[in-house]
Amino acid sequence: MATPGSDTPSTESSGSVKPTTSVFHRLHTGTGAFDIVGKRMRWYVSIGLLFLVCVASMGLKGFNLGIDFEGGTKIQMPAVGAKGEINPDEVQGAFRDALGKPAETVQLAGSGSSQSIQIRSESLSFAEVGKLKQTLFTELQPLGAGGQPSQQAISDSAVSGTWGAEITQQALLALGVFLVLVTIFLAFYFERWMAVAALIALVHDVVVTAGVYSLIGFEVTPSTVIGLLTILGFSLYDTVVVFDKVKENTRGLLGLTRRTYAEAANLAVNQTLMRSINTSVVALLPVLGLLIIGAGMLGVGVLRDLALVQLIGMIAGAVSSLLLATPLVVDFKMRDPKFRAHAAKVQQRRERKNAGLPAEGAEESRENGGSDQRAMATSASGSARGSNPESRRSTSRPAGKSGRPSGKKRR
């Protein structure tokens, strides 16, 4: 059974038709074998549930804001002590012994001889910082630059939440300007409903990415906010590629009865599906490199925050451009009576073809064809008479008196 909008199945040399069932073959050819638009209700339900869960998590649970947003005290010390390597659990225990409460975060940073332990907590007073540093030195004996235990190897710094708030404000401003410019571009280059669908997909990407951070409890830092802005361009690029193919496939569609708008859009998604997958994989490879090497091996927290938000956002952007943006355009367009009437006309043509009846307008075409044939026959007979020499002489003889002999002889 052929899928609407698909090309003719491949044939063997013997002439027998052999349907192509390989998933990789269908991905490569892009013949419309995946009914993505036709199953759009299940995508709406799945994406809608994920969207609601993310919104509920952000509203009820909130975010794990980093020290740059809330302010606090940051303490750093070597990860090697007189008794060997120092693990985060030992640091957490020493922090509790000194102040009677746990630290907000204790994590390893860096690798090898430059590996260190970073402690982040709420704002501490000068006396609390001194007591904490003394306890850490007494219990853990961190080694200094000379290889000997030294309290000077433990450093502290106070972080204000003002800088993080300024970063957030500038990021929101940039996001607003970006959305306005994108709306204008899409409305002029494509059309109004495509611009609306692209904006809905962008909002989905931002909300889902932020919601995953809220659900899992990833720490939100200024690098996270910056990375969130970078995924918008990737999501928009993928959506524009698909929309451009939809525009190409639906040009002059109302004058044809081969496919409906939904089928032409589904064919466009299939034709760009392999390209979208390849683009996403190529874009995710360096992000995974940052996450594994930069954060996992080198322990650079900034790279980890930047790569993590890009990884989540790129996956969300690839999904929304294929499963959300184009189906939304189809639903918006099918609200137009012209496209509904065209879909009914396509369905009627297929029903007549399956019933073995001539397509609508075939009888009229035959009648017009018979009239044309009779007219051509008449014209041809007239041309044949005109080509006879006797006929030409008889028709060229003048009529009336000037045409009869006068009876006079010439001298």
CORQUI-V87274 format. One record per residue. RES is the residue in one small letter. SS is DSSP state (H for helix, E for strand, L for the rest). NEAR is the number of other C-alpha atoms within 12 Angstrom. Layout:
# CORQUI-V87274
res=(RES & RES)
ss=(SS & SS)
near=(NEAR & NEAR)
This chain:
# CORQUI-V87274
res=(m & a & t & p & g & s & d & t & p & s & t & e & s & s & g & s & v & k & p & t & t & s & v & f & h & r & l & h & t & g & t & g & a & f & d & i & v & g & k & r & m & r & w & y & v & s & i & g & l & l & f & l & v & c & v & a & s & m & g & l & k & g & f & n & l & g & i & d & f & e & g & g & t & k & i & q & m & p & a & v & g & a & k & g & e & i & n & p & d & e & v & q & g & a & f & r & d & a & l & g & k & p & a & e & t & v & q & l & a & g & s & g & s & s & q & s & i & q & i & r & s & e & s & l & s & f & a & e & v & g & k & l & k & q & t & l & f & t & e & l & q & p & l & g & a & g & g & q & p & s & q & q & a & i & s & d & s & a & v & s & g & t & w & g & a & e & i & t & q & q & a & l & l & a & l & g & v & f & l & v & l & v & t & i & f & l & a & f & y & f & e & r & w & m & a & v & a & a & l & i & a & l & v & h & d & v & v & v & t & a & g & v & y & s & l & i & g & f & e & v & t & p & s & t & v & i & g & l & l & t & i & l & g & f & s & l & y & d & t & v & v & v & f & d & k & v & k & e & n & t & r & g & l & l & g & l & t & r & r & t & y & a & e & a & a & n & l & a & v & n & q & t & l & m & r & s & i & n & t & s & v & v & a & l & l & p & v & l & g & l & l & i & i & g & a & g & m & l & g & v & g & v & l & r & d & l & a & l & v & q & l & i & g & m & i & a & g & a & v & s & s & l & l & l & a & t & p & l & v & v & d & f & k & m & r & d & p & k & f & r & a & h & a & a & k & v & q & q & r & r & e & r & k & n & a & g & l & p & a & e & g & a & e & e & s & r & e & n & g & g & s & d & q & r & a & m & a & t & s & a & s & g & s & a & r & g & s & n & p & e & s & r & r & s & t & s & r & p & a & g & k & s & g & r & p & s & g & k & k & r & r)
ss=(L & L & L & L & L & L & L & L & L & L & E & L & L & L & L & L & E & L & L & L & L & L & H & H & H & H & H & H & H & L & L & L & L & L & L & L & L & L & L & H & H & H & H & H & H & H & H & H & H & H & H & H & H & H & H & H & H & H & H & H & L & L & L & E & E & L & H & H & H & H & L & E & E & E & E & E & E & E & L & E & E & L & L & E & E & L & L & H & H & H & H & H & H & H & H & H & H & H & H & L & L & L & L & L & E & E & E & E & E & L & L & H & H & H & L & E & E & E & E & E & E & L & L & L & L & H & H & H & H & H & H & H & H & H & H & H & H & H & H & H & L & E & E & L & L & L & L & L & E & L & H & H & H & L & E & E & E & E & E & L & L & H & H & H & H & H & H & H & H & H & H & H & H & H & H & H & H & H & H & H & H & H & H & H & H & H & H & H & H & L & L & H & H & H & H & H & H & H & H & H & H & H & H & H & H & H & H & H & H & H & H & H & H & H & H & H & L & L & E & E & L & H & H & H & H & H & H & H & H & H & H & H & H & H & H & H & H & H & H & H & H & H & H & H & H & H & H & H & H & L & L & L & H & H & H & L & L & L & L & L & H & H & H & H & H & H & H & H & H & H & H & H & H & H & H & H & H & H & H & H & H & H & H & H & H & H & H & H & H & H & H & H & H & H & H & H & H & L & L & L & H & H & H & H & H & H & H & H & H & H & H & H & H & H & H & H & H & H & H & H & H & H & H & H & H & H & H & H & H & H & H & H & H & L & L & L & H & H & H & H & H & H & H & H & H & H & H & H & H & H & H & H & H & H & L & L & L & L & L & L & L & H & H & H & H & H & H & H & H & H & H & H & H & H & H & H & H & H & H & H & H & H & H & H & H & H & H & L & H & H & H & H & H & H & H & H & L & L & L & L & H & H & H & L & L & L & L & L & L & L & L)
near=(14 & 19 & 25 & 27 & 33 & 29 & 22 & 18 & 23 & 20 & 13 & 11 & 8 & 8 & 9 & 10 & 14 & 16 & 20 & 25 & 18 & 14 & 17 & 15 & 19 & 27 & 25 & 22 & 28 & 29 & 35 & 36 & 36 & 37 & 32 & 34 & 36 & 30 & 21 & 28 & 19 & 17 & 26 & 28 & 15 & 18 & 26 & 23 & 16 & 24 & 29 & 21 & 23 & 29 & 27 & 21 & 25 & 24 & 16 & 14 & 19 & 22 & 27 & 26 & 32 & 35 & 33 & 33 & 28 & 27 & 25 & 28 & 31 & 32 & 37 & 35 & 43 & 43 & 38 & 34 & 33 & 20 & 16 & 16 & 24 & 31 & 26 & 29 & 21 & 28 & 42 & 31 & 23 & 30 & 35 & 21 & 22 & 25 & 25 & 15 & 17 & 23 & 32 & 28 & 28 & 28 & 31 & 32 & 30 & 27 & 20 & 15 & 17 & 21 & 26 & 35 & 39 & 34 & 41 & 35 & 35 & 30 & 26 & 25 & 17 & 14 & 13 & 24 & 30 & 22 & 22 & 40 & 35 & 26 & 27 & 41 & 33 & 24 & 24 & 36 & 32 & 38 & 31 & 24 & 18 & 10 & 16 & 18 & 26 & 25 & 28 & 23 & 29 & 35 & 27 & 28 & 25 & 24 & 23 & 20 & 23 & 17 & 19 & 26 & 23 & 17 & 22 & 26 & 18 & 18 & 23 & 19 & 15 & 20 & 26 & 19 & 15 & 21 & 27 & 17 & 17 & 31 & 26 & 20 & 21 & 27 & 21 & 14 & 17 & 29 & 23 & 20 & 29 & 38 & 32 & 31 & 37 & 44 & 39 & 32 & 42 & 43 & 33 & 40 & 43 & 40 & 35 & 37 & 40 & 42 & 35 & 36 & 34 & 27 & 25 & 18 & 18 & 25 & 33 & 37 & 34 & 34 & 30 & 40 & 40 & 29 & 32 & 41 & 37 & 30 & 40 & 41 & 26 & 34 & 42 & 43 & 29 & 40 & 47 & 39 & 31 & 41 & 41 & 25 & 26 & 36 & 28 & 20 & 29 & 29 & 18 & 18 & 25 & 24 & 18 & 19 & 26 & 28 & 34 & 38 & 45 & 38 & 37 & 42 & 46 & 44 & 42 & 42 & 49 & 37 & 35 & 36 & 36 & 29 & 26 & 35 & 25 & 17 & 22 & 32 & 18 & 17 & 26 & 28 & 19 & 20 & 30 & 26 & 23 & 28 & 28 & 23 & 21 & 25 & 26 & 24 & 21 & 24 & 26 & 28 & 32 & 28 & 33 & 34 & 33 & 35 & 36 & 40 & 45 & 43 & 38 & 36 & 43 & 43 & 33 & 39 & 46 & 43 & 34 & 45 & 44 & 48 & 42 & 43 & 46 & 51 & 43 & 37 & 39 & 38 & 26 & 23 & 28 & 23 & 17 & 17 & 13 & 17 & 27 & 21 & 20 & 27 & 29 & 21 & 25 & 29 & 22 & 22 & 25 & 22 & 16 & 17 & 16 & 12 & 11 & 11 & 15 & 18 & 22 & 20 & 14 & 15 & 13 & 13 & 15 & 15 & 13 & 14 & 15 & 14 & 14 & 14 & 15 & 14 & 14 & 14 & 14 & 14 & 14 & 14 & 14 & 14 & 14 & 15 & 17 & 17 & 14 & 14 & 12 & 13 & 15 & 15 & 13 & 14 & 15 & 12 & 15 & 13 & 11 & 9 & 9 & 9 & 12 & 11 & 12 & 10 & 6 & 7 & 6 & 5 & 3)
